[in-house]
Amino acid sequence: MSVALFYRFLYYLQQCVATFPDQHGHRRVTIRVRDSAPEVTRVRKPQTVVVDDSRFMRGLITDLLDDAGVPVVGEAADGAEALEVIKEEGPDAVTMDLEMPGMGGIEAVERIMDEQPTPVLMLSAHTEDGAEVTFEALDKGAVDFFTKPGGEVSMGVSQHGEQLVSTVRSVADADLAQASRQTEADQQRQPASQTTGGTTEAGLEPFDDTRTVLIGSSTGGPDAVEQVMSELPAGDCRVIVIQHMPEAFTARFADRLDAASRYDVREATDGARIDAGEAVVARGGCHMEISGYSSGRIRVGLIDDDLGLSVDPAVDVTMKSAAETITDPMTGVILTGMGSDGADGICAIQEAGGLTVAQDEASCVIYGMPKRAINAGCVDEVCDLNEIATTIRELVP
């Protein structure tokens, strides 16, 4: 190396290296990355165990995950075998079929959470019966679920491979401790009184508030929404829930919220009206817009077009239409979930004069949607899940 080249090299190091004192006062060398250098995003490769009694389905799911760079480190044909494989391999995530001979998916989830806590993604049939048992699995500790489009054994899974891979990655990143805390809270929660007047049995005074409260969520959302709804005292506000969930599941979800809360909750239908003290859950498989507002009554419309969006129902569609249509006070709430859906909607609500709330990172199962909304600079209050309902009550429009 020539002397000139050597000095040029030293000059380059001087531009890239700086010294900074650490917390103990010592000097340490830090390599500075130039502002113009592109940020390198590393795609996580969570190790996964696939559990299904169908050899065909195990092979199909394994191939989809492996091809996408999500290594499958083990397979099992039933819950008992799955427990052994999980203890041996220590995976980051598990895909679990619901219906299997011997130890089925629900019992397996409960055993896994007790003996080897691992994030579990349930694979469910796209039916009402499938919805019922899927919610039972979520109650036992499963993080999320993925519906098999054509039933038990279907090539339809391969057509939704990208979504499956994305969901597995999301589940692998879940805060299992927080998910477990929510599960325990749900199990201890008593059904709410449907009383609309006087002091409720929980000691919560009804609040005279004609606001519209819009709640958006995804992964980890069913438990989080149920907690918030159960803690809202009887009142005159209207509640709109948008949870990323397929058709045939949202009706069952609405039933659960109806039992857990002091509001009359139902699944949305096209043209449905929502009055004070009522709530609707956006129907899965389509988008929901606020199509009309008059004298304190909301009218919703269903949109079958996917609008080029990756999720349906989308939180953004409902919240943005609410911001354009509702003229009275609004509060937008973003709870746990992956992705960026809801950030634009929250900003629209704030720009329309509404108040906005996001769940904090510590209490989220997946800190994706709240993070995007907060980073957009459109969130008025960030708080723990246990404080969301109180914050909604105390935020005065």
C-alpha positions as CSV (number, residue, x, y, z in Angstrom):
1,M,0.0,0.0,0.0
2,S,1.4,3.4,-0.9
3,V,1.9,6.1,1.7
4,A,-0.7,8.3,0.0
5,L,-3.3,5.5,0.0
6,F,-2.5,4.8,3.6
7,Y,-3.1,8.4,4.7
8,R,-6.3,8.4,2.7
9,F,-7.4,5.3,4.6
10,L,-6.6,7.0,8.0
11,Y,-8.6,10.0,6.9
12,Y,-11.6,7.8,6.0
13,L,-11.5,6.2,9.5
14,Q,-11.4,9.6,11.1
15,Q,-14.7,10.4,9.3
16,C,-16.4,7.2,10.3
17,V,-15.1,6.6,13.9
18,A,-15.9,8.6,16.9
19,T,-15.3,8.1,20.7
20,F,-18.1,8.6,23.2
21,P,-18.1,8.1,27.0
22,D,-20.2,5.2,28.2
23,Q,-22.3,5.2,31.4
24,H,-19.2,4.6,33.5
25,G,-17.2,7.5,32.1
26,H,-15.0,5.2,30.0
27,R,-14.3,6.0,26.3
28,R,-15.6,3.6,23.8
29,V,-15.2,3.5,20.0
30,T,-18.4,3.7,18.0
31,I,-18.7,3.3,14.3
32,R,-20.9,6.0,12.8
33,V,-23.1,5.0,9.9
34,R,-23.4,7.8,7.3
35,D,-26.8,9.4,7.0
36,S,-26.9,8.4,3.4
37,A,-26.4,4.7,4.0
38,P,-29.6,2.7,3.5
39,E,-31.1,1.0,6.6
40,V,-30.7,-2.7,6.5
41,T,-33.8,-4.6,7.6
42,R,-33.3,-8.1,8.7
43,V,-36.2,-10.5,8.1
44,R,-36.6,-12.7,11.1
45,K,-36.6,-16.5,10.5
46,P,-38.6,-17.9,13.4
47,Q,-38.2,-21.6,13.9
48,T,-41.6,-23.3,13.8
49,V,-43.2,-26.6,14.6
50,V,-46.2,-27.7,12.4
51,V,-48.9,-29.8,14.1
52,D,-51.6,-31.4,12.0
53,D,-53.0,-35.0,11.8
54,S,-53.0,-34.8,8.0
55,R,-49.7,-35.6,6.5
56,F,-50.7,-33.7,3.3
57,M,-51.5,-30.6,5.3
58,R,-48.3,-30.8,7.3
59,G,-46.3,-31.1,4.1
60,L,-48.1,-28.2,2.5
61,I,-47.6,-25.9,5.4
62,T,-44.0,-26.9,5.9
63,D,-43.2,-26.3,2.2
64,L,-44.9,-22.9,2.4
65,L,-42.9,-21.8,5.4
66,D,-39.6,-23.3,4.3
67,D,-39.9,-21.6,0.9
68,A,-40.5,-18.3,2.6
69,G,-37.5,-18.6,4.8
70,V,-39.3,-19.7,8.0
71,P,-37.6,-22.9,9.0
72,V,-39.7,-25.8,10.2
73,V,-37.8,-27.7,12.8
74,G,-40.3,-30.3,13.7
75,E,-43.7,-31.8,12.8
76,A,-46.3,-33.7,14.9
77,A,-49.6,-35.5,14.1
78,D,-51.3,-34.8,17.4
79,G,-51.1,-32.8,20.6
80,A,-49.2,-35.3,22.6
81,E,-46.5,-35.7,20.0
82,A,-46.4,-31.9,19.6
83,L,-45.7,-31.4,23.2
84,E,-42.6,-33.7,23.0
85,V,-41.3,-32.0,19.8
86,I,-41.8,-28.5,21.3
87,K,-39.9,-29.5,24.4
88,E,-37.1,-30.9,22.4
89,E,-36.8,-28.2,19.7
90,G,-37.8,-25.1,21.6
91,P,-39.4,-23.3,18.6
92,D,-40.3,-19.7,18.3
93,A,-43.9,-20.5,17.1
94,V,-46.3,-23.4,16.6
95,T,-49.0,-23.9,14.0
96,M,-51.7,-26.1,15.6
97,D,-54.6,-27.8,14.0
98,L,-57.8,-27.8,16.1
99,E,-59.4,-31.2,15.3
100,M,-57.0,-34.2,15.8
101,P,-57.3,-37.7,17.2
102,G,-56.1,-38.3,20.7
103,M,-55.0,-35.0,22.2
104,G,-56.7,-32.2,20.1
105,G,-55.6,-28.7,19.6
106,I,-57.4,-27.1,22.5
107,E,-56.0,-29.5,25.1
108,A,-52.6,-29.2,23.5
109,V,-52.6,-25.4,23.8
110,E,-53.4,-25.6,27.4
111,R,-50.6,-28.2,28.1
112,I,-48.1,-26.2,26.1
113,M,-48.9,-23.0,28.0
114,D,-48.5,-24.9,31.3
115,E,-45.3,-26.9,30.4
116,Q,-43.5,-25.2,27.6
117,P,-44.9,-21.7,26.9
118,T,-44.7,-21.1,23.2
119,P,-46.7,-18.8,20.9
120,V,-49.3,-20.9,19.1
121,L,-51.2,-20.1,15.9
122,M,-54.4,-22.1,15.5
123,L,-55.4,-23.4,12.1
124,S,-59.2,-23.3,12.0
125,A,-62.0,-24.4,9.6
126,H,-63.8,-21.4,8.1
127,T,-67.1,-22.3,9.7
128,E,-69.3,-21.2,12.6
129,D,-68.4,-24.4,14.5
130,G,-64.7,-23.6,13.7
131,A,-65.2,-20.1,15.2
132,E,-66.6,-21.5,18.4
133,V,-63.7,-23.9,19.1
134,T,-61.1,-21.3,17.9
135,F,-62.3,-18.8,20.5
136,E,-62.0,-21.6,23.1
137,A,-58.4,-22.1,22.0
138,L,-57.7,-18.4,22.3
139,D,-59.1,-18.6,25.8
140,K,-56.6,-21.3,26.6
141,G,-53.7,-19.2,25.5
142,A,-53.3,-19.4,21.7
143,V,-52.0,-16.0,20.3
144,D,-53.9,-15.9,17.0
145,F,-55.6,-18.1,14.4
146,F,-55.6,-18.6,10.6
147,T,-58.6,-20.0,8.8
148,K,-58.1,-22.7,6.2
149,P,-60.2,-21.4,3.3
150,G,-61.6,-24.7,2.1
151,G,-62.0,-26.6,5.3
152,E,-59.9,-29.3,6.8
153,V,-57.6,-30.3,3.9
154,S,-57.4,-27.7,1.2
155,M,-55.1,-26.3,-1.5
156,G,-56.7,-23.0,-0.6
157,V,-54.1,-22.7,2.1
158,S,-51.4,-22.4,-0.5
159,Q,-53.3,-19.6,-2.2
160,H,-53.0,-17.7,1.1
161,G,-49.4,-18.7,1.7
162,E,-48.1,-15.2,2.0
163,Q,-50.7,-14.3,4.6
164,L,-49.9,-17.5,6.6
165,V,-46.2,-16.8,6.6
166,S,-46.8,-13.2,7.7
167,T,-49.1,-14.4,10.5
168,V,-46.5,-17.0,11.7
169,R,-43.8,-14.3,11.9
170,S,-46.2,-12.1,13.8
171,V,-47.1,-14.8,16.3
172,A,-43.5,-15.6,16.8
173,D,-42.9,-12.0,17.9
174,A,-45.8,-12.0,20.3
175,D,-45.3,-11.0,24.0
176,L,-46.4,-14.3,25.4
177,A,-46.3,-13.0,29.0
178,Q,-48.8,-10.3,28.1
179,A,-51.0,-12.7,26.2
180,S,-51.0,-15.0,29.3
181,R,-52.0,-12.1,31.5
182,Q,-54.9,-11.2,29.3
183,T,-56.0,-14.9,29.2
184,E,-56.0,-15.0,33.0
185,A,-57.9,-11.8,33.2
186,D,-60.6,-13.1,30.8
187,Q,-61.0,-16.2,32.8
188,Q,-61.5,-14.2,36.0
189,R,-63.9,-11.7,34.4
190,Q,-67.6,-12.0,35.2
191,P,-70.3,-11.3,32.6
192,A,-71.3,-7.7,32.8
193,S,-74.7,-6.5,33.8
194,Q,-76.9,-5.2,30.9
195,T,-78.3,-2.6,33.2
196,T,-78.4,0.8,31.6
197,G,-79.3,2.9,34.7
198,G,-78.1,3.5,38.2
199,T,-74.8,2.3,39.6
200,T,-73.5,-0.9,38.0
201,E,-72.6,-4.0,40.1
202,A,-68.9,-3.1,39.5
203,G,-69.4,0.3,41.2
204,L,-69.2,2.3,37.9
205,E,-71.5,5.2,37.5
206,P,-73.2,5.4,34.1
207,F,-71.7,8.3,32.1
208,D,-73.8,10.7,30.2
209,D,-71.8,10.8,27.0
210,T,-73.0,10.8,23.4
211,R,-69.6,10.2,21.9
212,T,-68.8,7.6,19.2
213,V,-66.0,5.3,20.3
214,L,-64.2,3.5,17.5
215,I,-61.8,0.6,18.5
216,G,-59.4,-1.0,16.1
217,S,-57.3,-4.1,16.7
218,S,-55.7,-7.2,15.2
219,T,-53.4,-9.9,16.8
220,G,-54.2,-10.2,20.5
221,G,-57.3,-8.0,19.9
222,P,-60.2,-10.2,20.9
223,D,-59.1,-10.4,24.5
224,A,-58.0,-6.7,24.6
225,V,-61.3,-5.5,23.1
226,E,-63.3,-7.7,25.5
227,Q,-61.5,-6.2,28.4
228,V,-62.1,-2.6,27.3
229,M,-65.7,-3.2,26.6
230,S,-66.3,-5.0,29.9
231,E,-64.8,-2.0,31.8
232,L,-66.9,0.7,30.0
233,P,-69.8,1.6,32.2
234,A,-73.3,1.8,30.8
235,G,-73.7,5.0,28.9
236,D,-75.1,6.7,25.9
237,C,-72.1,6.4,23.6
238,R,-72.0,4.3,20.5
239,V,-69.2,1.8,20.1
240,I,-67.8,0.6,16.8
241,V,-65.3,-2.3,16.9
242,I,-63.1,-3.2,13.9
243,Q,-61.2,-6.4,14.6
244,H,-59.1,-8.2,11.9
245,M,-61.2,-11.3,11.7
246,P,-62.7,-13.5,8.9
247,E,-66.4,-13.9,8.2
248,A,-68.2,-16.5,10.4
249,F,-66.0,-15.4,13.3
250,T,-67.1,-11.8,13.8
251,A,-70.7,-12.8,14.7
252,R,-69.4,-15.1,17.4
253,F,-67.0,-12.3,18.6
254,A,-70.0,-9.9,18.8
255,D,-71.8,-12.4,21.0
256,R,-68.9,-12.6,23.3
257,L,-68.7,-8.8,23.6
258,D,-72.5,-8.7,24.2
259,A,-72.1,-11.1,27.1
260,A,-69.0,-9.3,28.5
261,S,-70.2,-5.7,28.3
262,R,-73.1,-3.4,29.3
263,Y,-73.8,-2.6,25.7
264,D,-76.1,-4.2,23.2
265,V,-73.5,-5.7,20.8
266,R,-74.2,-7.2,17.4
267,E,-72.4,-8.0,14.1
268,A,-72.8,-5.2,11.6
269,T,-75.2,-5.6,8.7
270,D,-75.5,-3.3,5.6
271,G,-77.6,-0.3,6.5
272,A,-77.7,-1.1,10.2
273,R,-78.3,1.8,12.6
274,I,-76.5,2.2,15.9
275,D,-78.1,4.2,18.8
276,A,-76.9,5.3,22.2
277,G,-75.9,2.3,24.3
278,E,-75.3,0.1,21.3
279,A,-72.2,-1.4,19.7
280,V,-71.4,-3.1,16.4
281,V,-68.6,-5.4,15.3
282,A,-67.4,-4.9,11.7
283,R,-68.3,-8.0,9.7
284,G,-65.4,-10.1,8.5
285,G,-64.6,-10.5,4.8
286,C,-65.6,-6.9,3.9
287,H,-65.1,-3.3,4.9
288,M,-67.4,-1.2,6.9
289,E,-68.0,2.5,6.5
290,I,-70.0,5.0,8.4
291,S,-72.5,5.9,5.7
292,G,-74.8,8.3,7.6
293,Y,-75.2,10.2,10.9
294,S,-78.3,12.1,12.1
295,S,-79.7,13.0,15.5
296,G,-77.2,10.8,17.3
297,R,-77.8,7.7,15.2
298,I,-75.1,6.1,13.1
299,R,-75.8,4.2,9.9
300,V,-73.2,1.7,8.6
301,G,-72.6,0.3,5.1
302,L,-70.7,-2.8,4.1
303,I,-68.3,-2.7,1.1
304,D,-67.6,-6.0,-0.6
305,D,-64.7,-4.6,-2.7
306,D,-61.3,-5.3,-1.1
307,L,-60.3,-1.7,-2.1
308,G,-56.8,-3.0,-2.7
309,L,-56.2,-3.4,1.0
310,S,-54.5,-6.4,2.6
311,V,-57.0,-6.8,5.5
312,D,-60.8,-6.8,5.7
313,P,-62.3,-5.3,7.6
314,A,-59.8,-2.4,7.6
315,V,-59.7,-0.1,10.6
316,D,-58.7,2.8,8.3
317,V,-61.8,2.5,6.1
318,T,-64.2,2.8,9.1
319,M,-62.3,5.5,11.0
320,K,-61.7,7.7,8.0
321,S,-65.4,7.5,7.0
322,A,-66.4,8.3,10.6
323,A,-64.2,11.4,10.6
324,E,-65.9,12.5,7.4
325,T,-69.5,11.8,8.5
326,I,-69.9,12.1,12.3
327,T,-70.3,15.6,13.5
328,D,-70.4,15.0,17.2
329,P,-67.5,14.1,19.5
330,M,-65.5,10.9,18.7
331,T,-62.7,8.9,20.3
332,G,-60.5,6.6,18.3
333,V,-58.7,3.8,20.0
334,I,-55.9,1.5,18.6
335,L,-55.1,-1.7,20.4
336,T,-52.6,-4.5,19.9
337,G,-52.0,-5.8,16.4
338,M,-49.5,-6.2,13.6
339,G,-49.2,-3.9,10.7
340,S,-50.0,-0.3,10.1
341,D,-53.8,-0.4,9.7
342,G,-55.5,2.3,11.8
343,A,-52.7,4.9,11.7
344,D,-54.4,6.9,8.9
345,G,-57.8,6.5,10.5
346,I,-56.5,7.7,13.9
347,C,-55.0,10.8,12.2
348,A,-58.3,11.5,10.3
349,I,-60.2,11.3,13.6
350,Q,-57.8,13.7,15.3
351,E,-57.9,16.1,12.3
352,A,-61.7,16.1,12.6
353,G,-61.4,17.2,16.2
354,G,-61.7,13.8,17.9
355,L,-59.6,12.4,20.7
356,T,-57.2,9.5,20.1
357,V,-55.8,6.7,22.4
358,A,-53.3,4.0,21.8
359,Q,-52.3,0.9,23.8
360,D,-48.7,1.1,25.1
361,E,-46.0,-1.3,24.1
362,A,-45.7,-3.1,27.5
363,S,-49.3,-4.3,27.5
364,C,-49.5,-5.2,23.8
365,V,-49.3,-8.8,22.5
366,I,-48.0,-7.3,19.2
367,Y,-46.9,-3.7,19.2
368,G,-47.4,-2.9,15.6
369,M,-50.6,-0.9,14.9
370,P,-50.3,1.3,18.1
371,K,-46.7,2.0,17.3
372,R,-47.5,3.1,13.7
373,A,-50.3,5.4,15.0
374,I,-48.0,6.9,17.7
375,N,-45.2,7.4,15.2
376,A,-47.6,9.2,12.9
377,G,-48.0,11.9,15.7
378,C,-51.7,11.5,15.9
379,V,-52.2,10.0,19.4
380,D,-53.4,12.1,22.4
381,E,-53.0,9.4,25.1
382,V,-50.8,6.3,25.3
383,C,-51.7,4.0,28.1
384,D,-51.7,0.4,29.5
385,L,-54.6,-1.8,28.5
386,N,-55.9,-1.7,32.0
387,E,-56.3,2.1,31.8
388,I,-57.9,2.3,28.3
389,A,-61.5,2.3,29.5
390,T,-60.8,4.8,32.2
391,T,-59.0,7.0,29.7
392,I,-62.0,6.9,27.3
393,R,-64.3,8.0,30.2
394,E,-62.0,10.7,31.4
395,L,-61.0,12.2,28.0
396,V,-63.6,15.0,27.7
397,P,-64.3,16.0,24.1
